[in-house]
Amino acid sequence: MITFIIYLLSFMALLGVLVTIHEYGHFIVARLCKVHVQRFSLGMGPVVYTKMDKHGTEFALSLLPLGGYVSMITNKLIEVEPEIRNSLSEEQIKNTFDSKPKWQRASIMFAGPLANFLLSIFIFSIIFLNTPDPQAVSVIKEQSSSIVFKDTNEFIVSGDQIKSINSVEINDPKDINLELLSYAGYSGYIDLGLQRNDISDPVNVSIKVNDYLPTSESQANPLGYLGLTVENKMRPIVGQVLSGGAAELSGLKPNDIVTKIDNKKILFAGDIREVVSSIPNSTALFSIQRNNELIQIPVKVGSLTNEEGLEYGVLGIAFGTSRTFIQSISKGIFETYNLSKKTLQFIGKMLTGNMGTENLSGPIGIAEMAGNTAQAGLLPFMYLMALLSISLAVLNLLPIPVLDGGQLTLLGIEALRGKPLSEKVENYIYSGGAILVGMLMIFAVFNDVSRFF
């Protein structure tokens, strides 16, 4: 019962924030354009609570927590329900939504998705500001013998670091699978830019693929289907230095890059642990890159005793560097842009049949994800919120009538024609859009239910 309550509350909190931000985007820009908002509702269906503000806008809480809406006064609404005039001032009647210039109407429509994009940037920035940059790289561990290279001289060596895919730079290991997923259904060559340990210049190899990632199972492991097994390793960059520890006493500083310990070449953070743990209470010569300058520092390694009574060496450092406020915002903007682009690509892959539609989740799937991440902690829950905020923004910008993108498309058509479509045609379009969205929702719920069987 407690678990069910956690899942329910997590789902309501998640959806509540996303919908509130989205609708508030529409609302605040409508207000700026002096369009009268009749109702701002969180949820759909019967209204269970209302409160009127000084501008005559009714803020409502509706029964079904699946969406929300901003109801603006339009000339068409006044024509259909003339009694509404009695509750409106002359100023409000004059400032209907459809009386506004096209750029203002477009701004109001676009403001909802924009608010979701801004929410994602904000959340990602908070996450990046409060978590260390792991400074990780993906290192190839094993490769399949079935890999076909474009050139007979090309090969991959265990320990190669993946730096780019088809010229797209990889700065975070998690971006590798995202980038590869965008090639689902592709036939041709996938170019990998590799950093090889004994070569300073990048190495490029081209792997031949045919109908790449054809199934949902293969899409769960794009690198594996390519024939590669990788492990993520941290770069040997000093993050935090423990006060009073061996590293601080010896003069090591945050952002120092360890390149050698005595004569042992250091490639990753794990190499430092391996060497240091084997030389307790010893002095080792550390080769350090600091501010683009190579220096050598003698370090007196400390020691601790494990449960078996054996001594091992310790330095008193942590790996993973902290980000500045500007770096966090910059990465938040890039993350939002990159995931938005990938979301649009994946939607296209689903439409062409190159990506399984079982990846589409409805309210049950979202509730499950919300509950799982909420139990995992605040940051995972916030990360999910940012991801879904991007999905909500991108989906709403699709040119489907009844969605924001559909209305923006109709405004574009109106601008090209010099006049709006006839009311009859618009009704057909909106009805078709509503049916399409309804079918999509039913299909997503079917996907959710089918996962339990």
Residue pairs with C-beta under 8 A, 6 or more apart in sequence:
3 371
6 371
6 374
6 375
7 367
7 368
7 370
7 371
7 374
8 367
9 374
10 367
10 370
10 371
10 373
10 374
10 381
11 65
11 363
11 366
11 367
11 370
11 371
12 65
13 370
14 366
14 370
14 381
14 384
14 385
14 388
15 65
15 66
15 366
16 42
16 65
17 119
17 385
18 116
18 119
18 385
18 388
18 389
18 392
19 42
19 43
19 67
19 68
20 42
20 68
21 115
21 116
21 119
21 389
22 68
22 112
22 113
22 115
22 116
22 392
22 393
22 396
23 40
23 41
23 42
23 68
23 69
23 70
23 112
24 40
24 115
25 111
25 112
25 113
25 114
25 115
25 116
26 70
26 108
26 109
26 111
26 112
27 37
27 40
27 70
28 111
29 107
29 108
29 111
30 37
30 70
30 72
30 97
30 108
30 111
31 37
31 55
33 95
33 100
33 104
33 107
33 108
34 91
34 95
35 72
35 73
35 95
35 96
35 97
35 100
35 104
35 108
36 55
36 56
36 57
36 72
36 73
36 88
36 92
36 95
36 96
37 55
37 57
37 70
37 71
37 72
37 73
38 56
38 57
38 58
38 71
38 72
38 73
39 57
39 58
39 59
39 60
39 69
39 70
39 71
40 57
40 58
40 59
40 60
40 68
40 70
40 71
41 47
41 59
41 60
41 61
41 62
41 68
41 69
41 70
41 71
42 60
42 61
42 62
42 65
42 68
43 60
43 61
43 62
43 63
43 64
43 65
43 66
43 67
43 68
44 62
44 63
44 64
44 66
44 67
44 68
44 69
45 62
45 63
45 64
46 62
46 63
47 60
47 61
47 62
47 63
48 61
48 62
48 63
49 60
49 61
50 58
50 59
50 60
50 61
51 58
51 59
52 58
52 59
53 59
56 87
56 88
56 92
62 68
66 363
72 96
72 97
72 108
73 84
73 88
73 92
73 93
73 95
73 96
73 97
74 96
74 97
74 98
75 96
75 98
75 99
76 98
76 423
77 84
77 96
78 84
78 85
78 93
78 96
85 93
97 105
97 108
98 105
100 108
102 411
102 414
102 415
105 411
106 408
106 411
109 404
109 407
109 408
109 411
110 397
110 404
110 408
112 393
112 396
112 404
113 392
113 393
113 394
113 396
113 397
113 404
113 405
114 393
116 389
116 390
116 392
116 393
116 396
117 336
117 340
117 389
117 390
117 393
119 385
119 386
119 389
120 332
120 335
120 336
120 339
120 386
120 387
120 389
120 390
120 393
121 329
121 332
121 333
121 336
122 332
123 332
123 382
123 383
123 385
123 386
123 389
124 331
124 332
124 335
124 336
124 383
124 386
125 328
125 329
125 331
125 332
126 328
126 382
127 332
127 379
127 382
127 383
127 386
128 323
128 327
128 328
128 331
128 332
129 323
129 325
129 328
130 379
131 379
132 239
132 318
132 320
132 321
132 322
132 323
133 320
133 321
133 322
133 323
134 234
134 319
134 320
135 234
135 235
135 237
135 239
135 319
135 320
135 321
136 172
136 173
136 232
136 233
136 234
136 235
137 161
137 162
137 173
137 195
137 232
137 233
137 234
137 235
137 268
138 161
138 162
138 170
138 173
138 176
138 230
138 231
138 232
139 159
139 160
139 161
139 162
139 230
139 231
139 232
139 233
139 268
140 156
140 157
140 158
140 159
140 160
140 161
140 162
140 194
140 228
140 229
140 230
141 158
141 229
141 230
141 231
142 158
142 228
142 229
143 156
143 158
143 227
143 228
143 229
144 227
144 228
146 227
147 156
147 207
147 226
147 227
147 228
148 207
148 208
149 155
149 205
149 206
149 207
149 208
150 189
150 205
150 206
150 207
150 208
151 206
154 204
154 205
154 206
155 205
156 192
156 194
156 205
156 228
157 196
157 197
159 196
159 197
159 267
160 194
160 195
160 196
160 197
160 203
161 194
161 195
161 196
162 170
162 176
162 192
162 193
162 194
162 230
163 169
163 170
163 193
163 194
163 195
163 202
164 170
164 191
164 192
164 193
164 202
165 176
165 179
165 180
165 190
165 191
165 192
165 193
166 179
166 183
166 190
166 191
167 191
167 193
168 179
170 176
170 179
173 230
173 232
175 338
176 222
176 223
176 230
177 222
177 223
178 338
178 339
178 342
180 190
180 213
180 222
180 223
180 226
181 213
181 219
181 222
181 342
181 346
181 349
181 355
182 342
182 345
182 346
182 349
183 190
183 209
183 212
183 213
184 212
184 213
184 214
184 219
184 349
184 354
184 355
185 211
185 212
185 213
185 214
185 349
185 352
185 353
185 354
185 355
186 209
186 211
186 212
187 209
187 210
187 211
187 212
188 208
188 209
189 206
189 207
189 208
189 209
190 206
190 207
190 209
190 212
190 226
191 204
191 205
191 206
192 204
192 205
192 206
192 207
193 202
193 203
193 204
194 202
194 203
194 204
194 205
195 202
195 203
196 203
197 267
207 226
207 227
209 226
212 225
212 226
213 219
213 222
213 225
213 354
213 355
214 354
215 356
216 356
216 358
216 359
218 225
219 355
219 356
219 359
223 229
223 230
233 267
233 268
233 269
233 270
234 268
234 269
234 270
234 319
234 320
235 257
235 268
235 269
235 319
236 257
236 258
236 259
236 266
236 267
236 268
236 269
236 271
236 272
236 319
237 255
237 256
237 257
237 258
237 269
237 319
237 320
237 321
238 247
238 252
238 253
238 254
238 255
238 256
238 257
238 258
238 317
238 319
239 254
239 317
239 318
239 319
239 320
239 321
239 322
240 254
240 317
240 318
240 322
241 247
241 248
241 252
241 253
241 254
241 316
241 317
242 248
242 316
242 317
242 318
244 316
245 302
245 314
245 315
245 316
245 317
246 299
246 300
246 301
246 302
246 314
246 315
246 316
247 299
247 315
247 316
247 317
248 316
249 300
250 286
250 297
250 298
250 299
250 300
251 297
252 286
252 288
252 297
252 299
252 315
252 317
253 290
254 321
254 322
255 290
255 321
256 288
256 289
256 290
257 288
257 289
257 290
258 266
258 272
258 286
258 287
258 288
259 265
259 266
259 287
259 288
259 289
259 294
260 266
260 285
260 286
260 287
261 272
261 275
261 276
261 284
261 285
261 286
261 287
262 275
262 284
262 285
264 271
264 275
265 271
266 272
266 275
269 319
272 315
275 284
276 284
276 301
276 313
276 314
276 315
277 312
277 313
277 314
278 312
278 313
279 301
279 313
280 301
280 302
280 303
280 304
280 311
280 312
280 313
280 314
281 300
281 301
281 302
281 303
281 311
281 313
282 300
282 301
282 313
283 298
283 299
283 300
283 301
284 298
284 299
284 301
285 296
285 297
285 298
285 299
286 296
286 297
286 298
286 299
287 294
287 295
287 296
288 294
288 295
288 296
288 297
299 315
301 313
301 314
301 315
302 313
302 314
302 315
302 316
303 311
303 312
303 313
303 314
304 311
304 312
304 314
305 311
305 312
306 312
323 331
335 386
336 386
336 390
339 387
339 390
340 390
340 393
340 394
343 390
343 391
343 394
344 394
346 355
346 359
347 394
347 395
347 398
349 355
350 356
350 357
350 359
350 360
357 443
357 447
358 447
358 450
360 440
360 443
360 444
360 447
361 369
361 444
361 447
361 448
362 441
362 444
362 445
362 446
362 447
362 448
363 444
363 445
363 448
364 445
364 448
364 449
365 444
365 447
365 448
365 451
366 388
368 448
369 384
370 381
370 384
373 380
373 381
373 383
373 384
374 381
395 403
396 403
396 404
396 405
397 403
397 404
397 405
397 408
398 405
398 406
399 405
399 406
399 408
399 409
400 406
400 433
400 436
400 437
401 407
401 409
401 410
401 429
401 430
401 432
401 433
401 434
402 430
402 433
402 434
402 437
403 433
403 437
406 429
406 433
410 420
410 421
410 426
410 429
413 421
414 420
414 421
420 426
421 429
